[in-house]
Amino acid sequence: MQLLRDILDKQVVDREQVKIGRVDGLVAELRQGKPPRVVAVELGSITLARRLGQRPGRWTARLTARLRGNRKARPHRIAWNKVRDIGVDIEFDLDVRRTKILAWQDWLRDHVVGWIPGA
């Protein structure tokens, strides 16, 4: 498996096939004398911005902290041991309704889209 080709930017779904987002980053553990081991995937705009460089990553994290608080200024991580299947989509053994991953979409719906007439 080639991680960048096979994992990065793939659609992530939960056990009920609810779309969560896309894999924006990988978290690896460096081990002395052994190959690195993937421990989690990261989702979210902060991780995506970090792929463009340090400055966009810091800017996005600061903007998120200002809008949503310091606790929310971290990317969402899903442990690698929750992977159920890697195919067209990457399926994780979790229920997205029990996480905060979609909180940003909920906030947008409640505070922006809800105010648009006819939306």
Backbone as JSON Lines, residues from 0, in Angstrom:
{"i":0,"aa":"M","n":[0.85,-1.18,0.0],"ca":[0.0,0.0,0.0],"c":[0.89,1.23,0.0]}
{"i":1,"aa":"Q","n":[0.59,2.17,-0.87],"ca":[1.26,3.46,-0.87],"c":[0.34,4.46,-0.19]}
{"i":2,"aa":"L","n":[0.73,4.89,1.0],"ca":[-0.16,5.7,1.84],"c":[-0.66,6.96,1.16]}
{"i":3,"aa":"L","n":[0.24,7.71,0.56],"ca":[-0.2,8.97,-0.04],"c":[-1.19,8.72,-1.17]}
{"i":4,"aa":"R","n":[-0.92,7.74,-1.99],"ca":[-1.8,7.46,-3.12],"c":[-3.11,6.81,-2.67]}
{"i":5,"aa":"D","n":[-3.03,5.88,-1.74],"ca":[-4.19,5.06,-1.39],"c":[-5.04,5.62,-0.26]}
{"i":6,"aa":"I","n":[-4.53,6.55,0.54],"ca":[-5.26,7.04,1.7],"c":[-5.57,8.53,1.61]}
{"i":7,"aa":"L","n":[-4.57,9.35,1.34],"ca":[-4.74,10.81,1.37],"c":[-5.8,11.27,0.37]}
{"i":8,"aa":"D","n":[-6.68,12.14,0.79],"ca":[-7.76,12.73,0.0],"c":[-8.9,11.77,-0.34]}
{"i":9,"aa":"K","n":[-8.91,10.58,0.25],"ca":[-10.02,9.66,0.03],"c":[-11.19,10.02,0.93]}
{"i":10,"aa":"Q","n":[-12.4,9.72,0.46],"ca":[-13.62,9.95,1.23],"c":[-13.65,9.04,2.45]}
{"i":11,"aa":"V","n":[-14.05,9.58,3.59],"ca":[-14.17,8.82,4.83],"c":[-15.65,8.66,5.15]}
{"i":12,"aa":"V","n":[-16.03,7.43,5.48],"ca":[-17.42,7.15,5.87],"c":[-17.41,6.41,7.21]}
{"i":13,"aa":"D","n":[-18.53,6.54,7.94],"ca":[-18.64,5.8,9.2],"c":[-19.27,4.44,8.93]}
{"i":14,"aa":"R","n":[-19.57,3.7,9.98],"ca":[-20.09,2.34,9.79],"c":[-21.45,2.3,9.12]}
{"i":15,"aa":"E","n":[-22.17,3.43,9.15],"ca":[-23.49,3.51,8.5],"c":[-23.38,4.13,7.1]}
{"i":16,"aa":"Q","n":[-22.18,4.28,6.58],"ca":[-21.89,4.85,5.27],"c":[-22.21,6.34,5.18]}
{"i":17,"aa":"V","n":[-22.24,7.04,6.32],"ca":[-22.43,8.49,6.35],"c":[-21.1,9.14,6.02]}
{"i":18,"aa":"K","n":[-21.11,10.02,5.03],"ca":[-19.88,10.69,4.62],"c":[-19.44,11.67,5.71]}
{"i":19,"aa":"I","n":[-18.17,11.56,6.08],"ca":[-17.61,12.39,7.14],"c":[-16.76,13.51,6.56]}
{"i":20,"aa":"G","n":[-16.03,13.22,5.54],"ca":[-15.11,14.18,4.95],"c":[-14.05,13.43,4.17]}
{"i":21,"aa":"R","n":[-12.9,14.06,4.02],"ca":[-11.78,13.43,3.31],"c":[-10.56,13.4,4.22]}
{"i":22,"aa":"V","n":[-9.7,12.43,3.97],"ca":[-8.46,12.33,4.74],"c":[-7.55,13.48,4.3]}
{"i":23,"aa":"D","n":[-7.28,14.39,5.24],"ca":[-6.44,15.54,4.94],"c":[-5.0,15.33,5.4]}
{"i":24,"aa":"G","n":[-4.78,14.41,6.32],"ca":[-3.43,14.17,6.8],"c":[-3.31,12.83,7.51]}
{"i":25,"aa":"L","n":[-2.08,12.39,7.65],"ca":[-1.78,11.15,8.35],"c":[-0.88,11.45,9.53]}
{"i":26,"aa":"V","n":[-1.09,10.75,10.63],"ca":[-0.25,10.9,11.82],"c":[0.52,9.6,11.97]}
{"i":27,"aa":"A","n":[1.85,9.71,11.99],"ca":[2.71,8.53,12.11],"c":[3.52,8.6,13.39]}
{"i":28,"aa":"E","n":[3.81,7.44,13.92],"ca":[4.66,7.31,15.1],"c":[6.03,6.85,14.63]}
{"i":29,"aa":"L","n":[7.06,7.6,15.01],"ca":[8.42,7.23,14.67],"c":[8.96,6.33,15.77]}
{"i":30,"aa":"R","n":[9.49,5.18,15.36],"ca":[10.02,4.2,16.31],"c":[11.46,3.91,15.97]}
{"i":31,"aa":"Q","n":[12.31,3.92,16.97],"ca":[13.73,3.71,16.73],"c":[14.0,2.29,16.28]}
{"i":32,"aa":"G","n":[14.71,2.17,15.15],"ca":[15.07,0.87,14.62],"c":[13.94,0.14,13.92]}
{"i":33,"aa":"K","n":[12.78,0.78,13.79],"ca":[11.63,0.17,13.13],"c":[11.03,1.17,12.15]}
{"i":34,"aa":"P","n":[10.27,0.69,11.18],"ca":[9.62,1.63,10.26],"c":[8.54,2.44,10.97]}
{"i":35,"aa":"P","n":[8.23,3.62,10.46],"ca":[7.15,4.42,11.06],"c":[5.83,3.65,11.0]}
{"i":36,"aa":"R","n":[4.94,3.97,11.94],"ca":[3.64,3.3,12.0],"c":[2.55,4.37,11.99]}
{"i":37,"aa":"V","n":[1.56,4.2,11.13],"ca":[0.43,5.13,11.07],"c":[-0.44,4.89,12.29]}
{"i":38,"aa":"V","n":[-0.76,5.98,13.03],"ca":[-1.58,5.83,14.23],"c":[-2.94,6.51,14.1]}
{"i":39,"aa":"A","n":[-3.07,7.46,13.15],"ca":[-4.35,8.16,13.0],"c":[-4.4,8.86,11.65]}
{"i":40,"aa":"V","n":[-5.62,9.22,11.27],"ca":[-5.82,10.12,10.13],"c":[-6.4,11.41,10.69]}
{"i":41,"aa":"E","n":[-6.12,12.51,10.0],"ca":[-6.65,13.8,10.41],"c":[-7.58,14.33,9.34]}
{"i":42,"aa":"L","n":[-8.65,14.98,9.8],"ca":[-9.62,15.59,8.91],"c":[-9.76,17.06,9.3]}
{"i":43,"aa":"G","n":[-10.03,17.9,8.34],"ca":[-10.36,19.28,8.67],"c":[-9.5,20.31,7.96]}
{"i":44,"aa":"S","n":[-10.0,21.53,8.01],"ca":[-9.36,22.63,7.3],"c":[-7.98,22.97,7.83]}
{"i":45,"aa":"I","n":[-7.73,22.76,9.11],"ca":[-6.42,23.08,9.67],"c":[-5.35,22.17,9.05]}
{"i":46,"aa":"T","n":[-5.63,20.88,9.01],"ca":[-4.68,19.94,8.42],"c":[-4.51,20.21,6.93]}
{"i":47,"aa":"L","n":[-5.6,20.48,6.25],"ca":[-5.52,20.79,4.82],"c":[-4.67,22.03,4.58]}
{"i":48,"aa":"A","n":[-4.84,23.05,5.4],"ca":[-4.04,24.27,5.26],"c":[-2.57,24.0,5.56]}
{"i":49,"aa":"R","n":[-2.27,23.12,6.5],"ca":[-0.88,22.79,6.81],"c":[-0.17,22.15,5.62]}
{"i":50,"aa":"R","n":[-0.92,21.49,4.77],"ca":[-0.32,20.9,3.57],"c":[0.2,21.97,2.63]}
{"i":51,"aa":"L","n":[-0.34,23.18,2.74],"ca":[0.12,24.29,1.91],"c":[1.32,25.01,2.5]}
{"i":52,"aa":"G","n":[1.63,24.73,3.76],"ca":[2.78,25.35,4.41],"c":[2.46,25.75,5.84]}
{"i":53,"aa":"Q","n":[3.51,26.16,6.57],"ca":[3.34,26.53,7.97],"c":[2.47,27.76,8.14]}
{"i":54,"aa":"R","n":[2.68,28.76,7.31],"ca":[1.92,30.01,7.46],"c":[0.42,29.8,7.26]}
{"i":55,"aa":"P","n":[-0.02,29.14,6.17],"ca":[-1.47,28.9,6.05],"c":[-2.03,28.04,7.19]}
{"i":56,"aa":"G","n":[-1.24,27.08,7.67],"ca":[-1.69,26.24,8.79],"c":[-1.89,27.05,10.06]}
{"i":57,"aa":"R","n":[-0.93,27.92,10.38],"ca":[-1.06,28.76,11.58],"c":[-2.22,29.74,11.44]}
{"i":58,"aa":"W","n":[-2.37,30.33,10.25],"ca":[-3.45,31.3,10.01],"c":[-4.82,30.63,10.2]}
{"i":59,"aa":"T","n":[-4.98,29.45,9.63],"ca":[-6.24,28.73,9.75],"c":[-6.52,28.33,11.19]}
{"i":60,"aa":"A","n":[-5.49,27.88,11.91],"ca":[-5.67,27.51,13.32],"c":[-6.07,28.73,14.15]}
{"i":61,"aa":"R","n":[-5.45,29.89,13.89],"ca":[-5.81,31.1,14.64],"c":[-7.23,31.54,14.32]}
{"i":62,"aa":"L","n":[-7.61,31.49,13.06],"ca":[-8.96,31.88,12.66],"c":[-9.99,30.95,13.31]}
{"i":63,"aa":"T","n":[-9.72,29.66,13.3],"ca":[-10.62,28.7,13.93],"c":[-10.73,28.96,15.43]}
{"i":64,"aa":"A","n":[-9.59,29.23,16.08],"ca":[-9.6,29.51,17.52],"c":[-10.41,30.77,17.81]}
{"i":65,"aa":"R","n":[-10.28,31.77,16.97],"ca":[-11.02,33.02,17.19],"c":[-12.53,32.81,17.0]}
{"i":66,"aa":"L","n":[-12.9,32.04,15.99],"ca":[-14.32,31.82,15.71],"c":[-14.97,30.8,16.65]}
{"i":67,"aa":"R","n":[-14.22,29.78,17.01],"ca":[-14.84,28.66,17.72],"c":[-14.19,28.32,19.05]}
{"i":68,"aa":"G","n":[-13.11,29.0,19.44],"ca":[-12.45,28.73,20.72],"c":[-11.21,27.87,20.54]}
{"i":69,"aa":"N","n":[-10.3,27.98,21.5],"ca":[-9.02,27.28,21.41],"c":[-9.16,25.76,21.36]}
{"i":70,"aa":"R","n":[-10.15,25.2,22.06],"ca":[-10.32,23.75,22.05],"c":[-10.67,23.22,20.67]}
{"i":71,"aa":"K","n":[-11.29,24.04,19.85],"ca":[-11.72,23.61,18.52],"c":[-10.64,23.85,17.46]}
{"i":72,"aa":"A","n":[-9.52,24.45,17.86],"ca":[-8.47,24.8,16.9],"c":[-7.49,23.66,16.68]}
{"i":73,"aa":"R","n":[-7.98,22.44,16.74],"ca":[-7.17,21.26,16.46],"c":[-7.9,20.41,15.42]}
{"i":74,"aa":"P","n":[-7.15,19.73,14.57],"ca":[-7.8,18.87,13.58],"c":[-8.51,17.68,14.26]}
{"i":75,"aa":"H","n":[-9.45,17.13,13.57],"ca":[-10.13,15.92,14.06],"c":[-9.25,14.73,13.74]}
{"i":76,"aa":"R","n":[-9.06,13.87,14.72],"ca":[-8.25,12.67,14.52],"c":[-9.11,11.43,14.72]}
{"i":77,"aa":"I","n":[-8.89,10.47,13.85],"ca":[-9.53,9.17,13.98],"c":[-8.42,8.13,14.05]}
{"i":78,"aa":"A","n":[-8.44,7.32,15.09],"ca":[-7.39,6.31,15.28],"c":[-7.38,5.32,14.12]}
{"i":79,"aa":"W","n":[-6.18,4.95,13.72],"ca":[-6.0,4.04,12.59],"c":[-6.6,2.67,12.89]}
{"i":80,"aa":"N","n":[-6.64,2.28,14.16],"ca":[-7.19,0.96,14.49],"c":[-8.71,0.91,14.31]}
{"i":81,"aa":"K","n":[-9.34,2.03,13.98],"ca":[-10.79,2.07,13.71],"c":[-11.11,1.8,12.23]}
{"i":82,"aa":"V","n":[-10.07,1.6,11.39],"ca":[-10.3,1.32,9.96],"c":[-10.97,-0.03,9.81]}
{"i":83,"aa":"R","n":[-12.08,-0.06,9.07],"ca":[-12.78,-1.31,8.78],"c":[-12.48,-1.8,7.37]}
{"i":84,"aa":"D","n":[-12.42,-0.84,6.42],"ca":[-12.23,-1.23,5.03],"c":[-11.61,-0.08,4.26]}
{"i":85,"aa":"I","n":[-10.69,-0.41,3.37],"ca":[-10.1,0.58,2.47],"c":[-10.43,0.14,1.06]}
{"i":86,"aa":"G","n":[-11.27,0.9,0.41],"ca":[-11.67,0.62,-0.96],"c":[-11.81,1.95,-1.68]}
{"i":87,"aa":"V","n":[-12.93,2.15,-2.34],"ca":[-13.19,3.44,-2.96],"c":[-13.25,4.51,-1.87]}
{"i":88,"aa":"D","n":[-13.92,4.17,-0.76],"ca":[-13.97,5.02,0.42],"c":[-13.2,4.32,1.54]}
{"i":89,"aa":"I","n":[-12.87,5.07,2.57],"ca":[-12.25,4.47,3.75],"c":[-13.32,4.44,4.84]}
{"i":90,"aa":"E","n":[-13.66,3.23,5.25],"ca":[-14.72,3.06,6.25],"c":[-14.11,2.88,7.63]}
{"i":91,"aa":"F","n":[-14.59,3.68,8.58],"ca":[-14.13,3.61,9.96],"c":[-15.23,3.04,10.84]}
{"i":92,"aa":"D","n":[-14.84,2.31,11.85],"ca":[-15.78,1.73,12.8],"c":[-16.11,2.77,13.86]}
{"i":93,"aa":"L","n":[-16.95,3.73,13.49],"ca":[-17.41,4.75,14.42],"c":[-18.74,5.29,13.94]}
{"i":94,"aa":"D","n":[-19.44,5.92,14.84],"ca":[-20.71,6.56,14.54],"c":[-20.48,8.06,14.57]}
{"i":95,"aa":"V","n":[-20.54,8.71,13.42],"ca":[-20.2,10.13,13.32],"c":[-21.13,10.99,14.18]}
{"i":96,"aa":"R","n":[-22.34,10.51,14.44],"ca":[-23.27,11.28,15.28],"c":[-22.8,11.38,16.72]}
{"i":97,"aa":"R","n":[-21.91,10.5,17.14],"ca":[-21.37,10.52,18.5],"c":[-20.04,11.26,18.6]}
{"i":98,"aa":"T","n":[-19.66,11.96,17.52],"ca":[-18.4,12.71,17.51],"c":[-18.71,14.19,17.26]}
{"i":99,"aa":"K","n":[-17.69,14.99,17.31],"ca":[-17.82,16.43,17.03],"c":[-17.35,16.77,15.62]}
{"i":100,"aa":"I","n":[-17.12,15.76,14.79],"ca":[-16.55,15.99,13.46],"c":[-17.45,16.87,12.61]}
{"i":101,"aa":"L","n":[-18.74,16.69,12.67],"ca":[-19.66,17.47,11.83],"c":[-20.16,18.74,12.51]}
{"i":102,"aa":"A","n":[-19.57,19.1,13.64],"ca":[-20.02,20.28,14.39],"c":[-19.92,21.55,13.55]}
{"i":103,"aa":"W","n":[-18.91,21.68,12.72],"ca":[-18.75,22.87,11.87],"c":[-19.91,22.97,10.89]}
{"i":104,"aa":"Q","n":[-20.3,21.85,10.29],"ca":[-21.44,21.87,9.38],"c":[-22.73,22.25,10.12]}
{"i":105,"aa":"D","n":[-22.88,21.74,11.32],"ca":[-24.07,22.07,12.12],"c":[-24.08,23.56,12.43]}
{"i":106,"aa":"W","n":[-22.93,24.12,12.79],"ca":[-22.83,25.54,13.11],"c":[-23.18,26.39,11.88]}
{"i":107,"aa":"L","n":[-22.64,26.01,10.72],"ca":[-22.96,26.75,9.49],"c":[-24.45,26.7,9.17]}
{"i":108,"aa":"R","n":[-25.05,25.52,9.34],"ca":[-26.48,25.37,9.07],"c":[-27.29,26.27,10.0]}
{"i":109,"aa":"D","n":[-26.94,26.29,11.27],"ca":[-27.7,27.06,12.26],"c":[-27.47,28.56,12.18]}
{"i":110,"aa":"H","n":[-26.25,28.98,11.86],"ca":[-25.92,30.41,11.93],"c":[-25.8,31.12,10.59]}
{"i":111,"aa":"V","n":[-25.71,30.37,9.5],"ca":[-25.57,31.03,8.19],"c":[-26.69,30.59,7.25]}
{"i":112,"aa":"V","n":[-26.72,29.31,6.93],"ca":[-27.68,28.82,5.95],"c":[-29.12,29.01,6.43]}
{"i":113,"aa":"G","n":[-29.34,28.86,7.72],"ca":[-30.68,29.02,8.27],"c":[-31.26,30.42,8.08]}
{"i":114,"aa":"W","n":[-30.39,31.41,7.87],"ca":[-30.83,32.79,7.69],"c":[-31.06,33.13,6.23]}
{"i":115,"aa":"I","n":[-30.72,32.24,5.31],"ca":[-30.91,32.5,3.88],"c":[-32.36,32.18,3.52]}
{"i":116,"aa":"P","n":[-33.09,33.14,2.99],"ca":[-34.48,32.89,2.64],"c":[-34.6,31.76,1.61]}
{"i":117,"aa":"G","n":[-35.49,30.83,1.87],"ca":[-35.72,29.72,0.96],"c":[-34.75,28.57,1.1]}
{"i":118,"aa":"A","n":[-33.79,28.69,2.02],"ca":[-32.8,27.61,2.15],"c":[-33.32,26.47,2.97]}
